Amino acid sequence: MVERHDDSFELYDLRVEVTAPEGGPIYCGAKVGDYFEMRGEMLHLPPGQGFSIYSLAALLPLLPAKQRPTHKNDWMTTDAEVACPDPNCSSRFRITRTGLRRFSHAETTAVPLKDH
């Protein structure tokens, strides 16, 4: 009988939603309430909704870290809002962890796990 090793890991699904103060100017083309979701490595936008590539560029470095479990005292656990990269735009992007999803190492990479 061949013993199977668990090669699973978990990542948080994320929702990134546009917020802004009442009456604040928005120059990035977003509207309050616009959002996208991350499930694994896949980005999902609602039909008919766009998202600024400049705003996305500001968010991308943070998203893989927000997907991973972090220590309760880590700022990555507690801080959830990212400013629009346009200093004149009042919008913010709130990153919310919405659930955990399980993945298999073997199904996400060709690099094998080392035997423990």
Backbone hydrogen bonds in HBPLUS format (Angstrom, degrees):
<---DONOR---> <-ACCEPTOR-->    atom                        ^
c    i                          cat <-CA-CA->   ^        H-A-AA   ^      H-
h    n   atom  resd res      DA  || num        DHA   H-A  angle D-A-AA Bond
n    s   type  num  typ     dist DA aas  dist angle  dist       angle   num
A0105-HIS N   A0007-ASP O   2.88 MM  98  5.38 160.2  1.92 138.6 145.1     1
A0009-PHE N   A0103-PHE O   2.90 MM  94  5.38 146.3  2.01 143.3 151.3     2
A0103-PHE N   A0009-PHE O   2.75 MM  94  5.38 163.9  1.77 165.8 171.0     3
A0011-LEU N   A0101-ARG O   2.99 MM  90  5.49 158.2  2.04 154.4 160.1     4
A0101-ARG N   A0011-LEU O   2.83 MM  90  5.49 156.6  1.88 155.8 163.4     5
A0012-TYR N   A0067-GLN O   2.61 MM  55  4.45 168.0  1.63 134.5 139.1     6
A0013-ASP N   A0099-GLY O   2.66 MM  86  5.29 161.2  1.69 154.8 160.7     7
A0098-THR N   A0013-ASP O   2.86 MM  85  5.42 166.2  1.88 139.2 144.0     8
A0014-LEU N   A0038-MET O   2.97 MM  24  4.99 158.6  2.02 138.9 146.0     9
A0038-MET N   A0014-LEU O   2.85 MM  24  4.99 157.7  1.90 136.3 142.5    10
A0015-ARG N   A0096-THR O   2.88 MM  81  5.20 148.7  1.98 146.2 156.1    11
A0096-THR N   A0015-ARG O   2.86 MM  81  5.20 163.2  1.88 152.4 158.3    12
A0016-VAL N   A0036-PHE O   2.88 MM  20  5.45 171.2  1.89 166.4 169.2    13
A0036-PHE N   A0016-VAL O   3.00 MM  20  5.45 141.5  2.15 140.7 152.7    14
A0017-GLU N   A0094-ARG O   2.94 MM  77  5.19 158.4  1.99 141.9 145.6    15
A0094-ARG N   A0017-GLU O   2.82 MM  77  5.19 158.8  1.86 159.1 154.8    16
A0018-VAL N   A0034-ASP O   2.82 MM  16  5.38 162.5  1.85 160.0 163.4    17
A0033-GLY N   A0018-VAL O   2.99 MM  15  5.29 168.8  2.01 137.7 140.4    18
A0019-THR N   A0092-ARG O   2.86 MM  73  5.14 164.6  1.88 145.1 147.8    19
A0092-ARG N   A0019-THR O   2.76 MM  73  5.14 156.5  1.81 149.2 150.8    20
A0024-GLY N   A0021-PRO O   2.91 MM   3  5.29 165.4  1.93 135.3 135.9    21
A0090-SER N   A0025-PRO O   2.77 MM  65  5.63 174.6  1.78 176.7 177.6    22
A0034-ASP N   A0031-LYS O   2.87 MM   3  5.56 166.8  1.89 145.0 147.0    23
A0037-GLU N   A0044-HIS O   2.82 MM   7  5.07 162.3  1.85 147.8 153.8    24
A0044-HIS N   A0037-GLU O   2.73 MM   7  5.07 160.0  1.76 158.1 162.4    25
A0039-ARG N   A0042-MET O   2.94 MM   3  5.35 160.6  1.98 153.8 159.4    26
A0042-MET N   A0039-ARG O   3.12 MM   3  5.35 156.4  2.18 126.6 125.3    27
A0049-GLN N   A0046-PRO O   3.19 MM   3  5.70 159.5  2.24 139.6 138.4    28
A0056-LEU N   A0052-SER O   2.94 MM   4  6.17 163.2  1.97 149.0 154.3    29
A0057-ALA N   A0053-ILE O   2.86 MM   4  5.95 146.7  1.97 135.6 144.4    30
A0058-ALA N   A0054-TYR O   3.25 MM   4  6.52 143.6  2.39 137.9 145.8    31
A0058-ALA N   A0055-SER O   3.10 MM   3  5.25 125.7  2.41  98.6 112.1    32
A0059-LEU N   A0055-SER O   3.18 MM   4  6.51 140.8  2.35 143.5 154.4    33
A0059-LEU N   A0056-LEU O   3.07 MM   3  5.04 125.5  2.38  94.9 109.3    34
A0060-LEU N   A0056-LEU O   2.86 MM   4  5.96 155.2  1.92 160.1 165.5    35
A0062-LEU N   A0059-LEU O   2.91 MM   3  5.61 142.0  2.05 125.1 135.7    36
A0063-LEU N   A0059-LEU O   3.32 MM   4  6.45 142.2  2.47 150.1 159.6    37
A0066-LYS N   A0062-LEU O   2.96 MM   4  6.20 153.6  2.03 154.6 163.2    38
A0067-GLN N   A0063-LEU O   3.00 MM   4  6.20 134.4  2.22 146.2 158.3    39
A0068-ARG N   A0065-ALA O   3.24 MM   3  5.45 146.3  2.36 101.8 110.8    40
A0074-ASP N   A0071-HIS O   3.00 MM   3  5.24 158.7  2.05 112.5 119.4    41
A0077-THR N   A0074-ASP O   2.92 MM   3  5.42 148.3  2.02 112.7 121.9    42
A0079-ASP N   A0075-TRP O   2.84 MM   4  5.61 169.3  1.85 154.4 158.1    43
A0095-ILE N   A0080-ALA O   2.72 MM  15  5.10 166.7  1.73 156.4 160.2    44
A0082-VAL N   A0093-PHE O   2.98 MM  11  5.06 149.8  2.07 127.6 137.0    45
A0093-PHE N   A0082-VAL O   2.77 MM  11  5.06 149.3  1.86 143.7 154.2    46
A0084-CYS N   A0091-SER O   3.17 MM   7  5.65 147.3  2.28 153.3 143.6    47
A0089-CYS N   A0086-ASP O   2.99 MM   3  5.37 166.3  2.00 119.5 124.0    48
A0107-GLU N   A0104-SER O   3.06 MM   3  5.25 135.6  2.27 101.7 114.1    49
A0108-THR N   A0105-HIS O   3.04 MM   3  5.29 159.5  2.08 110.3 117.0    50
